[in-house]
Structures are given as C-alpha cells and as structure tokens.
Amino acid sequence: MVRCRAKWALSLLLLAWLVTVGYIVYHSYNNSLLNSFASIPAPGIYTDAVLRKKFWQSFEKASTNLKRNQLKNAIVYSKPEKILNWKDFNHEAFLKKGSLQPGEDRYAANKFNQAASDATRWDRDIIDSREASCGTLIYNVETLPSTSVVITYHNEARSTLLRTIVSVFLRSPPQLLHEIILVDDFSDDITIGTDLLPIENVVVIRNTKREGLIRSRVKGSTLARASVLTFLDSHCECNVNWLEPLLARVKENHRAVVAPVIDIIDKDTFKYVAASADLRGGFEWNLIFKWEYLLGKLRDDRHAQPTAPIRTPVIAGGLFMIQKDWFEKLGTYDEQMDVWGGENLGWFMNFNFLFKFL
C-alpha cells in the first residue's frame, strides 16, 4: 500500500514538472513572438510603407545570397588576347566544324531541319514584319539604358546559334548592347562556346554539369553587367529595330516585363514568316502556355493604337526583357525547376501577384 502511494506521488510530481516546463516553454515562445511583432502596427494602422520595407529587406537578403552562390559548377572563360569585331570573325570556319555530315539525320539533334539551317546564311536579310506605324517612331538611343543579352544553349546547332548572335549585333545600336552572355549548359562539344570567345562583347560561361535552362539563365543574369536583362532563345533572329521599343518601355516603368511580337521560323525550310500582332499570352487549365487572339474591345483598342503595348497575363518564357535589379528583387527564377516549359507561368504568376502587392 505504501509502495502504491509512493508511485502515485512520484507520478504526480512528474506530471507537475512536465506541466511547469511546458508552461515555461510556451510562455517564452509567446514572448518571443510578441517581441518579433512589436514593431508592426496594430490592425487598422498596418501601413503600406511597413509592408514594403519588410518585403524588400527579405528579398535583398535573398538576392545577396543568390549572388554569392550562383556561379558554382560553372566556368567563366577568359577572353583571348586577340579580340575580333563580329564582322571579322571567321563565320564559315565556325560553321564548318558543326555542319551536318552525309547520311546524318537532319532532325535528330535539334528536332528541326539542320540541313536547311546550315544552308541559310548566318547574316541573312529578313522581312520587316512590324506594323507600318512602328517605322514612324523615333527613339533617342542616347537616353536609353544598355542591356546584357543572355542566351543559353545545349548542343545547339552552330548555324542557328551563330545566326542568333549575329542578328543581335546586326540589328542593335552598338551603344545599347553592352554584352552577349552565352551559357553553355554542358554541351557535348565544348568548342561551340570557346570558338566564339574572340568576338568582342561576347562572354561565355560553361556549366560543369547539366543544369537546365532555368539555372543556366540565372547564372547568366548574375554575371550580367548592364542594368537591363534581355533573355533570348538560342535559335531565333532579331528583326529591324527590335531593341529600342523594349528598352523604352523598361525605361518608362522599371517594373515592366516586356516581350516582342514573336514571328515564326519554319522548322523544315527555315523560311521567316510574320506572325499576327493581335495576340497575347494565355494558358489552358493544364497550365500549358498558348497564344490567344485579342477579341472585342481589346482588339479594337489594339487597332486604334497599333504601337501601344499589349497587356498580357503571361508571355512566352523564351524572349523577354526586365530591369536586372527588379528581376533579382522578385527572386529570379525558381531554381528547383529542372526542365523548361513551366517557368514562364510560374514566374509570371508570381510577378503579377507581387506587382499588385507592391
């Protein structure tokens, strides 16, 4: 009987001790929460200024960590002693090293007709597909910011990559093009990038393992020295006066994300085909991006002011321009994404939410 009472007494003491410890921990936790929120105004006086300050503090801290760690698993190549203007580069020798060999499947490597691409000149003329009224606009290039163009690639055909690079140089005012940053995502042929190093204002980064489009783009943006970032695919061609209107929009609103009208290059013939300008980006319930035609008032407004920007909830992820510091403050891309195809939806949904919040 005595032993039983002793057990009960010990049990009660243990229970009391646990309750006391639990109360102390709970009370301390609540105090820490109160202290952490002491500087936040009470409901009803929660100011926008406080929200913005705390928001930017968190993103600036994330951006600092991003810059510190971003270029791991990558090589930034040094420029050779002899630097060439893009016009003086040996384009034919570069193309010959990657030309399609007899008997090779012309579609196997890139899912487009490489034979047709190889047969197309690296500096070809293309039709001016702009709205007629766009040609009447005059931009003062001296007042526009310069841009760093970021192009990522993996086993890209030399002919398409070179045509992309040359079109940027050929149709951009030199004072607006700070640099072209090529990010080689661990291509089988290392010389695709190293052969382009002699070109003036071309920077080459090579991943030491396959990283994917998203992380490769972030590496390129981290290295960029211009205040504005322009992302391009590795198989596109810039048209007449492509750069000035985009830079003008970013200058007007440093939080703008802008994209050009995207024409079509036929994957079989490589013929350049003008696309409709009465389009905006959209997506299905399965979150697959699609182009959708403007209807009703949107279309009427577009036709009334054909040089005005088209507001869109989402754009194609391959080609767009953004202020560099704004891109970083928004958190850049989600680097946990390994495969391309959803980065534009995820990132632009995030952008739309944060833009409205701010």
Contacts in CASP RR format, 6 or more apart in sequence:
PFRMAT RR
TARGET T0000
AUTHOR 0000-0000-0000
METHOD contacts of the structure
MODEL  1
MVRCRAKWALSLLLLAWLVTVGYIVYHSYNNSLLNSFASIPAPGIYTDAV
LRKKFWQSFEKASTNLKRNQLKNAIVYSKPEKILNWKDFNHEAFLKKGSL
QPGEDRYAANKFNQAASDATRWDRDIIDSREASCGTLIYNVETLPSTSVV
ITYHNEARSTLLRTIVSVFLRSPPQLLHEIILVDDFSDDITIGTDLLPIE
NVVVIRNTKREGLIRSRVKGSTLARASVLTFLDSHCECNVNWLEPLLARV
KENHRAVVAPVIDIIDKDTFKYVAASADLRGGFEWNLIFKWEYLLGKLRD
DRHAQPTAPIRTPVIAGGLFMIQKDWFEKLGTYDEQMDVWGGENLGWFMN
FNFLFKFL
40 46 0 8 1.000
40 50 0 8 1.000
41 47 0 8 1.000
41 50 0 8 1.000
51 357 0 8 1.000
52 358 0 8 1.000
55 357 0 8 1.000
55 358 0 8 1.000
56 329 0 8 1.000
59 328 0 8 1.000
59 329 0 8 1.000
59 330 0 8 1.000
59 331 0 8 1.000
60 329 0 8 1.000
62 331 0 8 1.000
63 328 0 8 1.000
63 329 0 8 1.000
63 331 0 8 1.000
66 218 0 8 1.000
66 222 0 8 1.000
66 328 0 8 1.000
66 331 0 8 1.000
66 332 0 8 1.000
67 222 0 8 1.000
70 218 0 8 1.000
70 219 0 8 1.000
70 222 0 8 1.000
71 205 0 8 1.000
71 219 0 8 1.000
71 222 0 8 1.000
71 223 0 8 1.000
73 207 0 8 1.000
73 208 0 8 1.000
73 209 0 8 1.000
73 211 0 8 1.000
74 205 0 8 1.000
74 206 0 8 1.000
74 207 0 8 1.000
74 208 0 8 1.000
74 211 0 8 1.000
74 219 0 8 1.000
75 205 0 8 1.000
75 206 0 8 1.000
75 208 0 8 1.000
76 203 0 8 1.000
76 204 0 8 1.000
76 205 0 8 1.000
76 223 0 8 1.000
77 193 0 8 1.000
77 194 0 8 1.000
77 197 0 8 1.000
77 203 0 8 1.000
77 204 0 8 1.000
77 205 0 8 1.000
77 206 0 8 1.000
79 197 0 8 1.000
79 198 0 8 1.000
80 197 0 8 1.000
80 198 0 8 1.000
82 198 0 8 1.000
83 198 0 8 1.000
83 199 0 8 1.000
83 200 0 8 1.000
84 198 0 8 1.000
84 199 0 8 1.000
84 200 0 8 1.000
85 199 0 8 1.000
85 200 0 8 1.000
86 165 0 8 1.000
86 166 0 8 1.000
86 169 0 8 1.000
86 199 0 8 1.000
86 200 0 8 1.000
86 202 0 8 1.000
89 196 0 8 1.000
89 198 0 8 1.000
89 199 0 8 1.000
91 122 0 8 1.000
91 123 0 8 1.000
91 162 0 8 1.000
91 166 0 8 1.000
94 158 0 8 1.000
94 162 0 8 1.000
94 195 0 8 1.000
94 196 0 8 1.000
95 118 0 8 1.000
95 122 0 8 1.000
95 158 0 8 1.000
95 159 0 8 1.000
95 162 0 8 1.000
97 158 0 8 1.000
97 191 0 8 1.000
97 195 0 8 1.000
98 157 0 8 1.000
98 158 0 8 1.000
98 189 0 8 1.000
99 118 0 8 1.000
99 158 0 8 1.000
99 159 0 8 1.000
100 106 0 8 1.000
100 114 0 8 1.000
100 115 0 8 1.000
100 118 0 8 1.000
106 113 0 8 1.000
106 114 0 8 1.000
106 115 0 8 1.000
106 116 0 8 1.000
107 113 0 8 1.000
107 114 0 8 1.000
109 155 0 8 1.000
109 157 0 8 1.000
110 155 0 8 1.000
110 156 0 8 1.000
110 157 0 8 1.000
110 160 0 8 1.000
110 235 0 8 1.000
111 267 0 8 1.000
112 157 0 8 1.000
112 160 0 8 1.000
112 235 0 8 1.000
112 267 0 8 1.000
112 268 0 8 1.000
112 270 0 8 1.000
113 267 0 8 1.000
113 268 0 8 1.000
113 269 0 8 1.000
113 270 0 8 1.000
114 157 0 8 1.000
114 159 0 8 1.000
116 268 0 8 1.000
116 269 0 8 1.000
116 270 0 8 1.000
117 157 0 8 1.000
117 159 0 8 1.000
117 160 0 8 1.000
117 163 0 8 1.000
117 270 0 8 1.000
118 157 0 8 1.000
118 159 0 8 1.000
119 270 0 8 1.000
120 159 0 8 1.000
120 163 0 8 1.000
120 270 0 8 1.000
122 159 0 8 1.000
122 162 0 8 1.000
122 163 0 8 1.000
122 166 0 8 1.000
123 163 0 8 1.000
123 166 0 8 1.000
123 170 0 8 1.000
124 163 0 8 1.000
126 237 0 8 1.000
126 239 0 8 1.000
126 272 0 8 1.000
127 272 0 8 1.000
127 274 0 8 1.000
128 239 0 8 1.000
128 240 0 8 1.000
129 239 0 8 1.000
129 261 0 8 1.000
129 263 0 8 1.000
129 272 0 8 1.000
129 274 0 8 1.000
129 275 0 8 1.000
130 239 0 8 1.000
130 240 0 8 1.000
130 241 0 8 1.000
130 261 0 8 1.000
131 277 0 8 1.000
131 306 0 8 1.000
131 307 0 8 1.000
133 306 0 8 1.000
133 307 0 8 1.000
134 241 0 8 1.000
134 245 0 8 1.000
134 306 0 8 1.000
134 307 0 8 1.000
135 241 0 8 1.000
137 245 0 8 1.000
137 307 0 8 1.000
139 241 0 8 1.000
139 244 0 8 1.000
139 245 0 8 1.000
139 247 0 8 1.000
139 248 0 8 1.000
141 173 0 8 1.000
141 175 0 8 1.000
141 176 0 8 1.000
141 244 0 8 1.000
142 175 0 8 1.000
143 251 0 8 1.000
144 176 0 8 1.000
144 244 0 8 1.000
144 247 0 8 1.000
144 248 0 8 1.000
144 251 0 8 1.000
145 176 0 8 1.000
145 226 0 8 1.000
145 227 0 8 1.000
145 228 0 8 1.000
145 247 0 8 1.000
145 250 0 8 1.000
145 251 0 8 1.000
146 175 0 8 1.000
146 176 0 8 1.000
146 177 0 8 1.000
146 178 0 8 1.000
146 226 0 8 1.000
146 227 0 8 1.000
146 228 0 8 1.000
147 176 0 8 1.000
147 177 0 8 1.000
147 178 0 8 1.000
147 226 0 8 1.000
147 227 0 8 1.000
147 228 0 8 1.000
147 229 0 8 1.000
147 230 0 8 1.000
147 243 0 8 1.000
147 247 0 8 1.000
147 321 0 8 1.000
148 178 0 8 1.000
148 179 0 8 1.000
148 180 0 8 1.000
148 181 0 8 1.000
148 221 0 8 1.000
148 224 0 8 1.000
148 225 0 8 1.000
148 226 0 8 1.000
148 228 0 8 1.000
148 229 0 8 1.000
148 230 0 8 1.000
148 324 0 8 1.000
149 168 0 8 1.000
149 177 0 8 1.000
149 179 0 8 1.000
149 180 0 8 1.000
149 181 0 8 1.000
149 230 0 8 1.000
149 231 0 8 1.000
149 232 0 8 1.000
150 181 0 8 1.000
150 183 0 8 1.000
150 217 0 8 1.000
150 220 0 8 1.000
150 221 0 8 1.000
150 224 0 8 1.000
150 229 0 8 1.000
150 230 0 8 1.000
150 231 0 8 1.000
150 232 0 8 1.000
151 161 0 8 1.000
151 164 0 8 1.000
151 165 0 8 1.000
151 180 0 8 1.000
151 181 0 8 1.000
151 182 0 8 1.000
151 183 0 8 1.000
151 231 0 8 1.000
151 232 0 8 1.000
151 233 0 8 1.000
151 234 0 8 1.000
152 182 0 8 1.000
152 183 0 8 1.000
152 185 0 8 1.000
152 212 0 8 1.000
152 213 0 8 1.000
152 216 0 8 1.000
152 217 0 8 1.000
152 220 0 8 1.000
152 234 0 8 1.000
153 161 0 8 1.000
153 182 0 8 1.000
153 183 0 8 1.000
153 184 0 8 1.000
153 185 0 8 1.000
153 187 0 8 1.000
153 192 0 8 1.000
153 234 0 8 1.000
154 184 0 8 1.000
154 185 0 8 1.000
154 186 0 8 1.000
154 187 0 8 1.000
154 210 0 8 1.000
154 212 0 8 1.000
155 187 0 8 1.000
155 188 0 8 1.000
155 189 0 8 1.000
156 187 0 8 1.000
156 192 0 8 1.000
156 234 0 8 1.000
156 235 0 8 1.000
157 235 0 8 1.000
158 192 0 8 1.000
160 234 0 8 1.000
160 235 0 8 1.000
161 192 0 8 1.000
161 234 0 8 1.000
161 235 0 8 1.000
163 237 0 8 1.000
164 232 0 8 1.000
164 233 0 8 1.000
164 234 0 8 1.000
164 235 0 8 1.000
164 236 0 8 1.000
164 237 0 8 1.000
164 238 0 8 1.000
165 180 0 8 1.000
165 182 0 8 1.000
165 196 0 8 1.000
165 199 0 8 1.000
165 202 0 8 1.000
167 236 0 8 1.000
167 237 0 8 1.000
167 238 0 8 1.000
168 177 0 8 1.000
168 180 0 8 1.000
168 232 0 8 1.000
168 238 0 8 1.000
169 177 0 8 1.000
169 180 0 8 1.000
170 238 0 8 1.000
171 238 0 8 1.000
171 239 0 8 1.000
171 240 0 8 1.000
171 241 0 8 1.000
171 242 0 8 1.000
171 243 0 8 1.000
172 238 0 8 1.000
172 242 0 8 1.000
172 243 0 8 1.000
173 243 0 8 1.000
173 244 0 8 1.000
176 243 0 8 1.000
176 244 0 8 1.000
176 247 0 8 1.000
177 201 0 8 1.000
177 243 0 8 1.000
178 201 0 8 1.000
178 224 0 8 1.000
178 225 0 8 1.000
178 226 0 8 1.000
179 201 0 8 1.000
179 202 0 8 1.000
179 203 0 8 1.000
179 224 0 8 1.000
179 225 0 8 1.000
179 226 0 8 1.000
180 201 0 8 1.000
180 202 0 8 1.000
180 203 0 8 1.000
181 203 0 8 1.000
181 204 0 8 1.000
181 205 0 8 1.000
181 220 0 8 1.000
181 223 0 8 1.000
181 224 0 8 1.000
182 193 0 8 1.000
182 196 0 8 1.000
182 202 0 8 1.000
182 203 0 8 1.000
182 204 0 8 1.000
182 205 0 8 1.000
183 205 0 8 1.000
183 206 0 8 1.000
183 207 0 8 1.000
183 216 0 8 1.000
183 217 0 8 1.000
183 219 0 8 1.000
183 220 0 8 1.000
184 190 0 8 1.000
184 192 0 8 1.000
184 193 0 8 1.000
184 204 0 8 1.000
184 205 0 8 1.000
184 206 0 8 1.000
184 207 0 8 1.000
185 207 0 8 1.000
185 210 0 8 1.000
185 211 0 8 1.000
185 212 0 8 1.000
185 213 0 8 1.000
185 216 0 8 1.000
186 206 0 8 1.000
186 207 0 8 1.000
186 208 0 8 1.000
186 209 0 8 1.000
186 210 0 8 1.000
186 211 0 8 1.000
187 193 0 8 1.000
190 206 0 8 1.000
193 204 0 8 1.000
193 206 0 8 1.000
194 204 0 8 1.000
196 202 0 8 1.000
196 204 0 8 1.000
197 204 0 8 1.000
203 223 0 8 1.000
205 219 0 8 1.000
205 220 0 8 1.000
205 223 0 8 1.000
207 216 0 8 1.000
207 219 0 8 1.000
211 219 0 8 1.000
212 338 0 8 1.000
212 339 0 8 1.000
212 340 0 8 1.000
213 339 0 8 1.000
213 340 0 8 1.000
213 343 0 8 1.000
214 333 0 8 1.000
214 334 0 8 1.000
214 335 0 8 1.000
214 337 0 8 1.000
214 338 0 8 1.000
214 340 0 8 1.000
214 343 0 8 1.000
215 333 0 8 1.000
215 335 0 8 1.000
217 231 0 8 1.000
217 333 0 8 1.000
218 332 0 8 1.000
218 333 0 8 1.000
218 335 0 8 1.000
221 229 0 8 1.000
221 324 0 8 1.000
221 327 0 8 1.000
221 328 0 8 1.000
221 332 0 8 1.000
224 324 0 8 1.000
226 324 0 8 1.000
227 323 0 8 1.000
227 324 0 8 1.000
227 325 0 8 1.000
228 247 0 8 1.000
228 250 0 8 1.000
228 321 0 8 1.000
228 322 0 8 1.000
228 323 0 8 1.000
228 324 0 8 1.000
229 321 0 8 1.000
229 322 0 8 1.000
229 323 0 8 1.000
229 324 0 8 1.000
229 327 0 8 1.000
230 243 0 8 1.000
230 246 0 8 1.000
230 320 0 8 1.000
230 321 0 8 1.000
231 317 0 8 1.000
231 318 0 8 1.000
231 319 0 8 1.000
231 320 0 8 1.000
231 321 0 8 1.000
232 238 0 8 1.000
232 318 0 8 1.000
232 319 0 8 1.000
233 318 0 8 1.000
233 319 0 8 1.000
235 265 0 8 1.000
236 265 0 8 1.000
236 319 0 8 1.000
237 265 0 8 1.000
237 272 0 8 1.000
239 260 0 8 1.000
239 263 0 8 1.000
242 260 0 8 1.000
245 260 0 8 1.000
246 258 0 8 1.000
246 259 0 8 1.000
246 260 0 8 1.000
246 321 0 8 1.000
247 321 0 8 1.000
249 256 0 8 1.000
249 258 0 8 1.000
249 309 0 8 1.000
249 321 0 8 1.000
250 256 0 8 1.000
250 258 0 8 1.000
250 321 0 8 1.000
250 322 0 8 1.000
250 323 0 8 1.000
254 323 0 8 1.000
254 326 0 8 1.000
255 323 0 8 1.000
255 326 0 8 1.000
255 355 0 8 1.000
255 358 0 8 1.000
256 322 0 8 1.000
256 323 0 8 1.000
257 315 0 8 1.000
257 320 0 8 1.000
257 321 0 8 1.000
257 322 0 8 1.000
257 348 0 8 1.000
257 351 0 8 1.000
258 309 0 8 1.000
258 320 0 8 1.000
258 321 0 8 1.000
258 322 0 8 1.000
259 315 0 8 1.000
259 316 0 8 1.000
259 317 0 8 1.000
259 319 0 8 1.000
259 320 0 8 1.000
259 321 0 8 1.000
260 319 0 8 1.000
261 275 0 8 1.000
261 277 0 8 1.000
261 279 0 8 1.000
262 275 0 8 1.000
262 316 0 8 1.000
262 319 0 8 1.000
263 272 0 8 1.000
263 273 0 8 1.000
263 274 0 8 1.000
263 275 0 8 1.000
264 272 0 8 1.000
264 273 0 8 1.000
264 274 0 8 1.000
264 275 0 8 1.000
265 271 0 8 1.000
265 272 0 8 1.000
265 273 0 8 1.000
266 273 0 8 1.000
276 293 0 8 1.000
277 302 0 8 1.000
277 306 0 8 1.000
278 293 0 8 1.000
278 294 0 8 1.000
278 299 0 8 1.000
278 302 0 8 1.000
278 303 0 8 1.000
279 291 0 8 1.000
279 292 0 8 1.000
279 293 0 8 1.000
279 294 0 8 1.000
279 310 0 8 1.000
280 291 0 8 1.000
280 292 0 8 1.000
280 294 0 8 1.000
280 298 0 8 1.000
280 310 0 8 1.000
280 311 0 8 1.000
280 312 0 8 1.000
280 313 0 8 1.000
281 289 0 8 1.000
281 290 0 8 1.000
281 291 0 8 1.000
281 292 0 8 1.000
281 312 0 8 1.000
281 313 0 8 1.000
281 314 0 8 1.000
281 315 0 8 1.000
281 316 0 8 1.000
282 289 0 8 1.000
282 290 0 8 1.000
282 291 0 8 1.000
282 292 0 8 1.000
282 312 0 8 1.000
282 313 0 8 1.000
282 314 0 8 1.000
283 289 0 8 1.000
283 290 0 8 1.000
283 314 0 8 1.000
283 345 0 8 1.000
284 290 0 8 1.000
287 342 0 8 1.000
287 345 0 8 1.000
289 314 0 8 1.000
289 316 0 8 1.000
289 317 0 8 1.000
289 341 0 8 1.000
289 342 0 8 1.000
289 344 0 8 1.000
289 345 0 8 1.000
293 299 0 8 1.000
294 302 0 8 1.000
294 310 0 8 1.000
301 308 0 8 1.000
302 308 0 8 1.000
302 310 0 8 1.000
313 348 0 8 1.000
313 352 0 8 1.000
314 344 0 8 1.000
314 345 0 8 1.000
314 348 0 8 1.000
314 349 0 8 1.000
315 344 0 8 1.000
315 348 0 8 1.000
316 344 0 8 1.000
317 341 0 8 1.000
317 343 0 8 1.000
317 344 0 8 1.000
318 344 0 8 1.000
330 347 0 8 1.000
330 350 0 8 1.000
330 351 0 8 1.000
330 354 0 8 1.000
333 343 0 8 1.000
333 347 0 8 1.000
334 343 0 8 1.000
334 346 0 8 1.000
334 347 0 8 1.000
337 343 0 8 1.000
END
